[in-house]
Amino acid sequence: IGVGERAGCGLTTGNGNIIIGQGAGQGTITGNCNVSVAYQGFTALTSGSHNVTLGTQSSFSLTTGDKNIAIGCRALFNTTTADNNVAVGTSALNSNTTGTKNTSIGKSSLASNTTGNCNTALGVDALTTNSTGANNTGIGEHALTNNTTANNNTAVGYFSLNTNSTGGQNVGIGCGALRSNTTASENVAVGHSALGANTTASCNTAVGCGAMKSNTTGSVNTAF
């Protein structure tokens, strides 16, 4: 089914596709069971199947990727061959190319991700600058916003692990927990502003509101 000017004009052998919107589905579509309700959605789609896109230019570059969901203007805009991604929000997973199994909900969440896999971002600007980092979870506005290549971080709370760039295996739970961390690894902070000033110190554990909030470079400390 094609509805709209040039909608589905590239459809060849694909079955069960629904293309609605001006300029949507202009690729040589051989994939099956795709749904697009978007201006210029699926413009490059070829053999990709079981994809859903809703929003202006969402899934714009998708070619052979399968089982992706994009909802929001330019969500999953640059994704080409990646599979099993969910992007909800304006520019969510916008730069993603081949990264798989990512979940991004919130404006600009995971917007810079390119090849990173298995990341979860929930909240405005969560994991925004992540590019190749994998297995990160950022829940809350500005959680893990500046993470780039680091792996295996968990941030839950407003501005938690906000400035972390390359530090890995950190856990920050609570508003501002590990907020200033940049390159340090293997820290655990639970509580409002716990380890809030920590920058490069590693292997610290702080539990409680304000626990070790002034620590910057001291490592291997424990505070309860």
For each residue, the residues with C-beta under 8 A, 3 or more apart:
1: 8 17 18 19 20
2: 7 8 9 11 19 20 25
3: 7 19 20 21
4: 7 19 20 21 22 23 24
5: 22 23
6: 9 22 23 26
7: 2 3 4 19 20 21 22 23 24 25
8: 1 2 11 17 19 24 25 29
9: 2 6 25 26
10: 25 26 27 28 29 45
11: 2 8 14 17 19 25 29
12: 28 29 30
13: 30
14: 11 17 29 30 31 32 34 49
15: 32 33
16: 32 33
17: 1 8 11 14 25 29 31 32 33 34 35
18: 1 34 35 36 37
19: 1 2 3 4 7 8 11 24 25 34 36 41 42
20: 1 2 3 4 7 24 36 37 38
21: 3 4 7 24 36 37 38 39 40 41
22: 4 5 6 7 39 40
23: 4 5 6 7 26 39 40 43
24: 4 7 8 19 20 21 36 38 39 40 41 42 43
25: 2 7 8 9 10 11 17 19 29 34 36 41 42 43 45
26: 6 9 10 23 42 43 44
27: 10 42 43 44 45 46 63
28: 10 12 46
29: 8 10 11 12 14 17 25 34 42 45 46
30: 12 13 14 46 47
31: 14 17 34 45 46 47 48 49 51 64 66
32: 14 15 16 17 49 50
33: 15 16 17 49 50
34: 14 17 18 19 25 29 31 42 45 48 49 50 51 52
35: 17 18 51 52 53
36: 18 19 20 21 24 25 41 42 51 52 53 54 59
37: 18 20 21 41 53 54
38: 20 21 24 41 42 53 54 55 56 57 58 59
39: 21 22 23 24 56 57
40: 21 22 23 24 43 56 57 60
41: 19 21 24 25 36 37 38 53 54 55 56 57 58 59 60
42: 19 24 25 26 27 29 34 36 38 45 51 53 59 60 62
43: 23 24 25 26 27 40 57 60 61
44: 26 27 60 61 62 63 80
45: 10 25 27 29 31 34 42 48 51 59 62 63
46: 27 28 29 30 31 63 64
47: 30 31 63 64
48: 31 34 45 51 62 63 64 65 66 68
49: 14 31 32 33 34 66 67
50: 32 33 34 66 67
51: 31 34 35 36 42 45 48 59 62 65 66 67 68 69 70
52: 34 35 36 68 69 70 71
53: 35 36 37 38 41 42 58 59 62 68 69 70 71 75 76
54: 36 37 38 41 58 70 71 72
55: 38 41 58 70 71 72 73 74 75 90
56: 38 39 40 41 73 74
57: 38 39 40 41 43 60 73 74 77
58: 38 41 53 54 55 70 71 72 73 74 75 76 77 87
59: 36 38 41 42 45 51 53 62 68 70 75 76 77 79
60: 40 41 42 43 44 57 74 77 78
61: 43 44 77 78 79 80
62: 42 44 45 48 51 53 59 65 68 76 79 80
63: 27 44 45 46 47 48 80 81
64: 31 46 47 48 80 81
65: 48 51 62 68 79 80 81 82 83 85
66: 31 48 49 50 51 83 84
67: 49 50 51 83 84
68: 48 51 52 53 59 62 65 76 79 82 83 84 85 86 87
69: 51 52 53 85 86 87 88
70: 51 52 53 54 55 58 59 75 76 79 85 87 92 93
71: 52 53 54 55 58 75 87 88 89
72: 54 55 58 75 87 88 89 90 91 92 107
73: 55 56 57 58 90 91
74: 55 56 57 58 60 77 90 91 94
75: 53 55 58 59 70 71 72 87 88 89 90 91 92 93 94 104
76: 53 58 59 62 68 70 79 85 87 92 93 94 96
77: 57 58 59 60 61 74 91 94 95
78: 60 61 94 95 96 97
79: 59 61 62 65 68 70 76 82 85 93 96 97 98 99
80: 44 61 62 63 64 65 97 98
81: 63 64 65 97 98
82: 65 68 79 85 96 97 98 99 100
83: 65 66 67 68 100 101
84: 66 67 68 100 101
85: 65 68 69 70 76 79 82 93 96 99 100 101 102 103 104
86: 68 69 102 103 104 105
87: 58 68 69 70 71 72 75 76 92 93 96 102 104 105 110
88: 69 71 72 75 92 104 105 106
89: 71 72 75 92 104 105 106 107 108 109 124
90: 55 72 73 74 75 107 108
91: 72 73 74 75 77 94 107 108 111
92: 70 72 75 76 87 88 89 104 105 106 107 108 109 110 111
93: 70 75 76 79 85 87 96 99 102 104 109 110 111 113
94: 74 75 76 77 78 91 108 111 112
95: 77 78 111 112 113 114 131
96: 76 78 79 82 85 87 93 99 102 110 113 114
97: 78 79 80 81 82 114 115
98: 79 80 81 82 114 115
99: 79 82 85 93 96 102 113 114 115 116 117 119
100: 82 83 84 85 117 118
101: 83 84 85 117 118
102: 85 86 87 93 96 99 110 113 116 117 118 119 120 121
103: 85 86 119 120 121 122
104: 75 85 86 87 88 89 92 93 109 110 113 119 120 121 126 127
105: 86 87 88 89 92 109 121 122 123
106: 88 89 92 109 121 122 123 124 125 126 141
107: 72 89 90 91 92 124 125
108: 89 90 91 92 94 111 124 125 128
109: 89 92 93 104 105 106 121 122 123 124 125 126 127 128 138
110: 87 92 93 96 102 104 113 116 119 121 126 127 128 130
111: 91 92 93 94 95 108 128 129
112: 94 95 128 129 130 131
113: 93 95 96 99 102 104 110 116 119 127 130 131
114: 95 96 97 98 99 131 132
115: 97 98 99 131 132
116: 99 102 110 113 119 130 131 132 133 134 136
117: 99 100 101 102 134 135
118: 100 101 102 134 135
119: 99 102 103 104 110 113 116 127 130 133 134 135 136 137 138
120: 102 103 104 136 137 138 139
121: 102 103 104 105 106 109 110 126 127 130 136 137 138 139 143 144
122: 103 105 106 109 126 138 139 140
123: 105 106 109 126 138 139 140 141 142 143
124: 89 106 107 108 109 141 142
125: 106 107 108 109 128 141 142 145
126: 104 106 109 110 121 122 123 138 139 140 141 142 143 144 145
127: 104 109 110 113 119 121 130 133 136 138 143 144 145 147
128: 108 109 110 111 112 125 145 146
129: 111 112 145 146 147 148
130: 110 112 113 116 119 121 127 133 136 144 147 148
131: 95 112 113 114 115 116 148 149
132: 114 115 116 148 149
133: 116 119 127 130 136 147 148 149 150 151 153
134: 116 117 118 119 151 152
135: 117 118 119 151 152
136: 116 119 120 121 127 130 133 144 147 150 151 152 153 154 155
137: 119 120 121 153 154 155 156
138: 109 119 120 121 122 123 126 127 143 144 145 147 153 155 160 161
139: 120 121 122 123 126 143 155 156 157
140: 122 123 126 143 155 156 157 158 159 160 175
141: 106 123 124 125 126 158 159
142: 123 124 125 126 145 158 159 162
143: 121 123 126 127 138 139 140 155 156 157 158 159 160 161 162
144: 121 126 127 130 136 138 147 153 155 160 161 162 164
145: 125 126 127 128 129 138 142 162 163
146: 128 129 162 163 164 165
147: 127 129 130 133 136 138 144 150 153 161 164 165
148: 129 130 131 132 133 165 166
149: 131 132 133 165 166
150: 133 136 147 153 164 165 166 167 168
151: 133 134 135 136 168 169
152: 134 135 136 168 169
153: 133 136 137 138 144 147 150 161 164 167 168 169 170 171 172
154: 136 137 170 171 172 173
155: 136 137 138 139 140 143 144 160 161 164 170 171 172 173 177 178
156: 137 139 140 143 160 172 173 174
157: 139 140 143 160 172 173 174 175 176 177
158: 140 141 142 143 175 176
159: 140 141 142 143 162 175 176 179
160: 138 140 143 144 155 156 157 172 173 174 175 176 177 178 179
161: 138 143 144 147 153 155 164 170 172 177 178 179 181
162: 142 143 144 145 146 159 176 179 180
163: 145 146 179 180 181 182
164: 144 146 147 150 153 155 161 167 170 178 181 182
165: 146 147 148 149 150 182 183
166: 148 149 150 182 183
167: 150 153 164 170 181 182 183 184 185 187 202
168: 150 151 152 153 185 186
169: 151 152 153 185 186
170: 153 154 155 161 164 167 178 181 184 185 186 187 188 189
171: 153 154 155 187 188 189 190
172: 153 154 155 156 157 160 161 177 178 179 181 187 189 194 195
173: 154 155 156 157 160 177 189 190 191
174: 156 157 160 177 189 190 191 192 193 194 209
175: 140 157 158 159 160 192 193
176: 157 158 159 160 162 179 192 193 196
177: 155 157 160 161 172 173 174 189 190 191 192 193 194 195 196
178: 155 160 161 164 170 172 181 187 189 194 195 196 198
179: 159 160 161 162 163 172 176 193 196 197
180: 162 163 196 197 198 199 216
181: 161 163 164 167 170 172 178 184 187 195 198 199
182: 163 164 165 166 167 199 200
183: 165 166 167 199 200
184: 167 170 181 187 198 199 200 201 202 219
185: 167 168 169 170 202 203
186: 168 169 170 202 203
187: 167 170 171 172 178 181 184 195 198 201 202 203 204 205 206
188: 170 171 204 205 206 207
189: 170 171 172 173 174 177 178 194 195 196 198 204 205 206 207 211 212
190: 171 173 174 177 194 206 207 208 211
191: 173 174 177 194 206 207 208 209 210 211
192: 174 175 176 177 209 210
193: 174 175 176 177 179 196 209 210 213
194: 172 174 177 178 189 190 191 206 207 208 209 210 211 212 213
195: 172 177 178 181 187 189 198 204 206 211 212 213 215
196: 176 177 178 179 180 189 193 210 213
197: 179 180 213 214 215 216
198: 178 180 181 184 187 189 195 201 204 212 215 216
199: 180 181 182 183 184 216 217
200: 182 183 184 216 217
201: 184 187 198 204 215 216 217 218 219 221
202: 167 184 185 186 187 219 220
203: 185 186 187 219 220
204: 187 188 189 195 198 201 212 215 218 219 220 221 222
205: 187 188 189 221 222 223
206: 187 188 189 190 191 194 195 211 212 213 215 221 222 223
207: 188 189 190 191 194 211 223 224
208: 190 191 194 211 223 224
209: 174 191 192 193 194
210: 191 192 193 194 196 213
211: 189 190 191 194 195 206 207 208 223 224
212: 189 194 195 198 204 206 215 221 223
213: 193 194 195 196 197 206 210
214: 197
215: 195 197 198 201 204 206 212 218 221
216: 180 197 198 199 200 201
217: 199 200 201
218: 201 204 215 221
219: 184 201 202 203 204
220: 202 203 204
221: 201 204 205 206 212 215 218
222: 204 205 206
223: 205 206 207 208 211 212
224: 207 208 211
